[in-house]
Amino acid sequence: MPYKNLSEFINVLEAAGELKRIAAEVDPKLEITEIADRISKTGGPALLFENVRGAQFPLLINAYGSYRRMQMALHCASFDDIAGRLESLLKTQPPKGILDKIKMLLTLKDIAALMPKNVSSAPCQEKVYTGGPLLDMLPILTCWPGDGGPFITLPVVITKDPETGVQNAGMYRMQKFDGRSTGMHWQYNKDGARHYHKYKKLGRRMDVAVALGGIPSVTYAATAPLPPDVDEMMFAGWLESRAIDIVKGKTVDLYVPAESDFVLEGYVQPGDETTEGPFGDHTGFYSPADTYPVFQITCITCRGGAVYPATIVGKPPMEDCYMAKVTERLFLPFLKMLLPEISDMELPLEGVFHNCALISIDKKYAGQAKKVISALWGLGQMAPTKFIAVFDNDIDLRDYSTVAWKLLNNVDPRRDIILSEGPLDALDHSAPYPNFGGKMGIDATRKTREEGMGRPWPDEIKMSDDMKNYVTKRWNEYGF
């Protein structure tokens, strides 16, 4: 059943034994991070800190920090269930007859019904704050000792394309500079940065709204690598199977999720940029300080009983890993649509998702694995991937022992490795230059003579099915 707001999700987590309330006073500077990191690394529950020093609101963290809680957040038994829905939508064929036309019209009607719904009043605007150091009332975390300051870590940042009027929602960390301003960490390949550069070229001030909390699917949608100009609120509605209510901001020409716990409204003035960072990032290393735009806050609105949502990132596994795993499964159908030979994909947590991709394919011809590697490096969100290894489709990519066995035994370094260079993730500290460096593709499939294999490829050792079944039937007789 869809959640109306974050409070409903909290109640469901608590009823399921997936949330712990902490009444003791805690410090938002480092202490909450240390607690949450220990809980996250041991598979513990979501944490609701009810008494955060110096803040007026409670703080929720690790709410999405397990496969089960992410499944609860998105109303599914497994992430593949959602991927299956998406795959069915992508496979919709042009109508051939009147019955097909009716079915397609019904499908389009269902999609149209998921468009965001404008409302005139909303819970997120029950209270409006305009004066004083507005950010000081929020329990904004200083996560790690080397951080440049406190950071808002789970924001839904809403901007609008000045040419098309289409809104975008993305998730970018925000360093608190003072009570009324933050940094806006728009990396070069993000839609927020694309909008900002358009405003900069036009010499116009850019309205920005930041939603905190609200319906979990809205928070997830802001992290999803959707194509440009695809509305994240519509995608959240698709996940929820109902339209997301949105309301016009009080001081900005933007629409925000109506059930948000908080909304920070304000603007970015083109050219108003300053040093942001360092920040202990999801790679497990600090990303260095750099120059980013400044977000000036004009007002904060919130609902009654608002809860401040936060996350921390660092050495995996952490909460962001489970959110990214949803993306891995959810967007596999898109990859299969573009590259039909792909059977499966695994992005290891240790590779922090942009450093390593394991791919399995239904190999039909010589050179197909290398063709897939090159094609993936040409696709938007896969373009920064540093290592891509391709296997035959008779492997479970989540069985890392078998993956390593195949990788170490199927690969001839001179024949099967592609060394290239190109765009990398902005957080890749190993690259010789920002956003650019070396890449490696590995063909770990069985090789053919056409691929330079000068002798027959050996068969893998496998027990016969008859003997497997025979031993299974007698298993109890052996005393096991």
C-alpha positions in Angstrom: 0.0 0.0 0.0 1.4 3.4 -0.9 2.8 5.7 1.9 1.2 9.0 2.3 4.3 10.5 3.8 7.6 9.8 5.7 5.8 9.4 9.0 3.7 6.5 7.7 6.9 4.8 6.4 8.5 5.3 9.9 5.4 3.7 11.5 5.6 0.7 9.1 9.3 0.2 9.8 8.7 0.3 13.5 5.9 -2.2 13.4 8.1 -4.5 11.4 11.0 -4.3 13.9 13.1 -2.3 11.4 13.5 0.9 13.4 15.0 1.9 16.7 14.2 5.1 18.5 17.0 6.7 20.4 16.0 9.1 23.2 19.5 10.0 24.4 20.9 13.4 23.4 23.3 13.0 20.5 25.6 15.4 18.7 25.1 15.9 15.0 28.9 16.5 14.7 30.5 13.1 14.1 28.6 11.2 16.9 25.6 10.3 14.8 27.9 9.2 12.0 29.8 6.9 14.2 26.6 5.3 15.6 25.0 5.0 12.2 28.2 3.6 10.6 28.4 0.8 13.2 24.7 -0.1 12.8 24.9 0.0 9.0 28.0 -2.2 8.8 26.3 -4.8 11.0 23.0 -4.9 9.1 21.1 -3.0 11.9 17.8 -1.1 11.7 16.8 2.4 10.8 17.6 4.9 13.5 15.3 7.7 14.7 17.3 10.2 16.9 14.7 12.1 18.9 17.0 14.4 20.7 19.6 16.0 18.5 21.7 18.6 20.2 21.0 22.2 19.1 18.2 21.2 16.7 14.4 21.5 16.8 13.6 18.3 14.9 14.3 14.6 15.1 16.6 12.9 12.6 16.0 9.7 10.7 19.0 7.8 9.2 19.7 4.3 7.7 16.0 4.2 6.7 17.0 2.6 3.3 20.0 0.7 4.7 19.0 -2.9 3.8 17.4 -4.8 1.0 14.3 -5.4 3.0 13.8 -1.7 3.9 14.3 -0.7 0.3 11.8 -3.3 -0.8 9.4 -1.9 1.8 10.0 1.7 0.6 9.2 0.7 -2.9 6.3 -1.8 -2.2 8.0 -4.8 -3.8 9.0 -8.3 -2.8 12.2 -8.0 -4.9 13.7 -5.3 -7.1 13.3 -7.6 -10.0 9.5 -7.3 -9.6 9.8 -3.5 -10.5 12.3 -4.3 -13.3 9.7 -6.8 -14.7 7.0 -4.1 -14.7 9.4 -1.8 -16.5 10.5 -4.4 -19.0 6.8 -5.2 -19.9 6.3 -1.5 -20.5 9.3 -1.3 -22.8 8.2 -4.3 -24.7 4.9 -2.8 -25.6 4.5 -3.3 -29.4 2.7 -1.0 -31.9 -1.0 -2.0 -32.1 -2.0 -4.4 -34.9 -5.8 -4.6 -34.4 -8.6 -2.9 -32.6 -8.1 -4.9 -29.5 -4.3 -4.0 -29.4 -5.3 -0.3 -29.9 -7.7 -0.4 -27.0 -5.0 -2.1 -24.8 -2.4 0.6 -25.8 -4.9 3.4 -25.1 -5.6 2.0 -21.6 -1.8 1.7 -21.0 -1.3 5.3 -22.1 -4.2 6.4 -19.9 -2.6 4.6 -16.9 0.7 6.4 -17.5 -1.1 9.8 -17.9 -2.8 9.2 -14.6 0.6 9.1 -13.0 1.6 12.6 -14.0 2.2 14.9 -10.9 -1.0 16.5 -9.6 -1.0 20.2 -8.8 -2.7 21.0 -5.4 -3.4 24.4 -4.0 -2.3 23.7 -0.4 0.0 21.1 1.1 1.3 19.6 4.3 4.8 20.7 3.5 3.7 24.4 3.8 1.9 24.1 7.2 4.7 26.3 8.7 6.7 29.0 6.9 9.9 30.4 8.2 11.5 33.4 6.6 13.7 35.2 9.1 16.9 34.5 10.9 19.5 31.8 10.5 17.0 29.3 9.0 19.3 26.3 8.7 20.3 26.4 12.3 17.0 24.7 13.4 17.9 21.6 11.3 20.1 18.7 12.6 22.5 18.9 9.7 25.3 16.4 10.1 29.1 16.9 10.1 29.8 13.4 9.0 33.6 12.8 9.0 36.5 14.6 10.8 38.0 16.0 7.5 34.7 17.3 6.1 34.6 21.0 5.2 31.6 21.5 7.4 28.0 20.1 8.0 26.3 18.7 4.9 22.7 18.1 3.9 23.0 14.5 2.6 19.6 13.4 1.4 18.1 16.4 -0.5 15.8 16.3 -3.5 17.1 19.3 -5.4 14.5 20.7 -7.8 15.5 23.0 -10.7 13.9 24.0 -14.0 15.2 24.3 -17.6 14.9 27.9 -18.5 14.3 27.0 -22.2 11.8 24.2 -21.9 10.3 24.9 -18.5 10.8 21.2 -17.6 11.7 20.5 -14.0 14.3 18.1 -12.8 14.9 16.5 -9.4 18.4 15.3 -8.5 20.3 14.5 -5.4 23.4 16.6 -4.7 25.2 17.1 -1.4 24.8 20.6 0.1 27.5 22.0 2.5 26.0 24.4 5.1 28.0 27.6 4.9 25.9 29.6 7.4 22.3 29.9 8.5 21.0 30.9 5.1 23.4 29.5 2.5 24.8 26.2 1.3 26.9 24.8 -1.5 25.3 23.2 -4.5 27.4 20.2 -5.6 26.4 20.0 -9.2 28.9 17.6 -11.0 29.6 18.3 -14.6 27.3 15.5 -15.9 24.2 16.3 -13.8 21.0 17.9 -15.0 21.2 20.5 -12.3 24.6 21.6 -13.7 23.1 21.6 -17.2 20.3 24.0 -16.0 22.7 26.2 -14.1 25.0 26.7 -17.2 21.9 27.7 -19.2 20.9 30.3 -16.6 24.6 31.5 -16.4 24.6 32.0 -20.2 21.3 33.9 -20.0 22.6 36.0 -17.0 19.4 35.1 -15.0 19.0 34.1 -11.4 18.0 30.5 -11.0 15.2 29.4 -8.6 16.0 26.3 -6.6 13.9 24.2 -4.2 15.1 21.4 -2.0 12.7 18.9 -0.6 13.7 16.8 2.4 11.8 13.7 3.5 8.3 12.9 2.2 7.4 9.8 0.3 10.3 7.3 0.0 9.8 6.8 -3.7 10.3 10.5 -4.3 13.6 10.4 -2.5 14.7 7.3 -4.5 13.5 8.9 -7.8 15.9 11.8 -7.3 18.8 9.3 -7.3 17.7 7.4 -10.4 19.6 8.0 -13.7 16.6 9.0 -15.8 17.0 10.4 -19.3 17.1 14.3 -19.4 13.7 15.9 -19.2 12.0 12.7 -17.8 10.0 13.9 -14.8 11.2 12.3 -11.6 7.8 13.0 -10.0 6.1 11.0 -12.7 8.6 8.2 -12.2 7.9 8.3 -8.4 4.2 8.1 -9.3 4.9 5.0 -11.4 6.7 3.4 -8.5 3.8 4.3 -6.2 1.0 3.5 -8.8 -0.6 6.8 -8.1 0.1 10.5 -8.9 2.4 12.5 -6.7 0.9 15.7 -5.4 2.9 18.8 -6.0 2.4 22.4 -4.8 3.8 25.8 -6.0 6.6 27.1 -3.8 6.1 30.1 -1.6 9.0 32.2 -3.0 10.1 30.3 -6.1 8.6 29.5 -9.4 8.9 25.7 -8.9 6.6 22.9 -7.9 7.6 20.7 -4.9 6.4 17.4 -3.5 3.4 18.3 -1.3 4.1 15.6 1.3 7.7 16.7 2.0 8.8 17.2 5.6 10.8 20.3 4.7 11.3 22.5 1.6 14.2 24.9 1.4 13.4 27.6 -1.2 15.9 30.0 -2.7 18.1 30.7 -5.6 21.5 30.5 -7.2 22.9 33.6 -8.7 25.1 32.8 -11.7 28.7 33.6 -10.9 28.2 33.3 -7.2 30.5 30.4 -6.5 32.8 29.5 -3.7 34.9 26.6 -2.3 32.9 23.6 -1.2 34.3 20.5 0.5 36.2 18.4 1.3 33.7 15.6 1.9 34.0 12.0 3.1 32.4 10.4 0.0 30.9 7.0 -0.9 34.2 5.9 -2.4 35.5 5.6 1.1 37.9 8.5 0.5 37.6 12.3 0.8 36.7 14.1 -2.3 38.7 17.4 -2.4 37.5 20.9 -2.1 36.5 22.6 -5.3 34.5 25.5 -6.6 30.7 25.2 -6.7 27.6 27.5 -6.9 26.1 29.0 -3.7 22.5 28.4 -2.8 20.9 31.4 -1.0 17.8 30.4 1.0 14.7 32.7 1.0 12.5 30.6 3.2 11.9 27.1 4.7 8.5 25.5 4.9 7.7 22.3 6.8 4.9 20.1 7.9 3.7 19.5 11.5 5.7 16.8 13.1 8.5 17.0 10.5 11.4 14.6 10.6 14.8 15.5 9.1 16.1 12.7 6.8 19.8 12.1 6.5 22.3 9.5 5.3 26.0 9.1 5.6 28.4 7.7 2.9 31.8 6.2 3.3 33.5 2.8 3.0 30.9 0.3 1.6 28.6 -1.2 2.4 26.5 1.7 3.6 22.9 2.9 3.1 23.6 4.4 -0.4 24.6 0.9 -1.6 21.1 -0.5 -1.2 19.6 2.5 -3.0 22.0 2.0 -5.9 21.2 -1.7 -6.0 17.6 -0.8 -6.9 19.0 1.3 -9.8 21.1 -1.6 -11.0 18.1 -4.0 -11.2 15.6 -1.4 -12.4 17.6 -0.1 -15.3 18.8 -3.5 -16.5 15.8 -3.7 -18.9 17.0 -0.5 -20.6 20.4 -2.1 -21.2 18.8 -5.2 -22.5 16.6 -3.2 -24.9 19.8 -1.5 -26.3 22.0 -4.6 -26.1 19.7 -7.7 -26.3 22.6 -10.1 -25.8 23.0 -8.9 -22.2 21.6 -11.5 -19.7 22.5 -9.9 -16.4 24.5 -7.2 -14.6 26.2 -6.9 -11.2 27.7 -3.7 -9.9 29.8 -4.8 -6.8 29.4 -2.7 -3.7 33.1 -2.5 -3.4 33.3 -0.9 -6.8 31.0 1.9 -5.5 28.9 1.3 -8.7 30.9 3.5 -11.2 34.2 1.7 -10.9 33.2 -1.9 -11.9 30.5 -3.6 -13.9 30.2 -7.4 -14.3 28.1 -8.3 -17.3 26.9 -11.7 -18.6 25.9 -12.2 -22.2 24.4 -14.8 -24.5 27.5 -15.1 -26.7 26.8 -16.0 -30.3 29.8 -14.8 -32.3 33.5 -13.9 -32.0 34.2 -10.4 -30.6 30.8 -10.0 -29.1 32.1 -9.4 -25.6 34.3 -6.6 -26.8 31.5 -5.1 -28.8 29.4 -5.0 -25.6 32.2 -3.4 -23.6 32.6 -0.6 -26.3 28.8 -0.1 -26.4 28.5 0.2 -22.7 31.2 2.9 -22.6 29.1 4.8 -25.1 25.9 4.8 -22.9 25.2 7.8 -20.6 25.3 6.4 -17.0 27.7 3.5 -18.0 30.1 5.8 -19.7 32.2 6.6 -16.6 32.6 2.8 -15.7 36.3 2.2 -15.1 36.3 -1.7 -15.3 33.9 -3.8 -17.3 34.2 -7.6 -17.3 32.0 -9.7 -19.6 31.2 -13.4 -18.9 29.1 -16.1 -20.5 25.6 -16.3 -19.3 26.0 -19.6 -17.4 27.4 -17.8 -14.4 25.8 -16.2 -11.3 27.4 -12.8 -11.2 26.7 -12.5 -7.5 28.8 -15.6 -6.8 32.0 -13.7 -6.5 34.1 -16.9 -6.0 33.0 -18.2 -9.4 33.4 -14.8 -10.9 37.0 -14.7 -9.7 37.6 -18.2 -10.9 36.3 -17.5 -14.4 38.2 -14.2 -14.5 41.5 -15.7 -13.5 41.2 -18.8 -15.7 39.4 -17.6 -18.9 41.5 -14.5 -19.6 44.7 -14.1 -21.6 46.0 -10.6 -20.7 47.4 -9.9 -24.2 44.3 -11.1 -26.1 41.4 -10.4 -23.9 42.0 -7.0 -22.3 41.0 -3.7 -23.8 42.9 -0.6 -22.5 41.2 2.7 -23.3 40.6 6.1 -21.8 37.6 8.4 -21.5 35.3 10.0 -19.0 35.3 8.8 -15.4 33.2 9.6 -12.4 34.1 12.9 -10.8 34.9 11.1 -7.5 37.5 8.8 -9.0 40.6 10.0 -7.2 42.9 7.5 -9.1 42.4 9.3 -12.4 45.3 11.5 -13.5 42.9 14.3 -14.4 39.5 15.3 -13.0 36.7 13.3 -14.8 39.1 11.7 -17.3 41.4 8.7 -17.2 42.2 5.1 -18.1 39.6 2.3 -18.5 39.8 -1.5 -18.8 37.5 -4.0 -20.5 38.0 -7.7 -19.9 36.6 -10.5 -22.1 36.2 -13.4 -19.7 34.0 -15.5 -22.0 34.9 -18.8 -23.6 37.1 -18.0 -26.7 36.8 -19.2 -30.2 39.4 -19.8 -32.9 38.3 -16.6 -34.6 39.2 -14.7 -31.4 42.8 -16.0 -31.4 42.3 -19.2 -29.5 44.8 -21.6 -31.1 43.6 -24.7 -29.4 40.3 -26.2 -28.4 38.6 -24.6 -25.3 38.4 -27.2 -22.5 35.1 -28.4 -21.1 34.3 -27.5 -17.5 34.2 -30.3 -14.9 30.5 -31.1 -14.1 28.9 -34.0 -12.4 26.1 -35.8 -14.4 22.5 -34.9 -13.5 21.8 -38.6 -12.9 24.4 -38.9 -10.3 23.4 -35.6 -8.7 19.8 -36.8 -8.4 20.9 -40.2 -7.1 23.0 -38.7 -4.3 20.3 -36.3 -3.4 17.8 -39.1 -2.9 20.3 -41.0 -0.6 21.6 -37.9 1.2 19.9 -38.8 4.6 21.3 -42.4 4.3 24.8 -40.9 4.5 24.1 -39.4 7.9 24.2 -35.8 6.8 
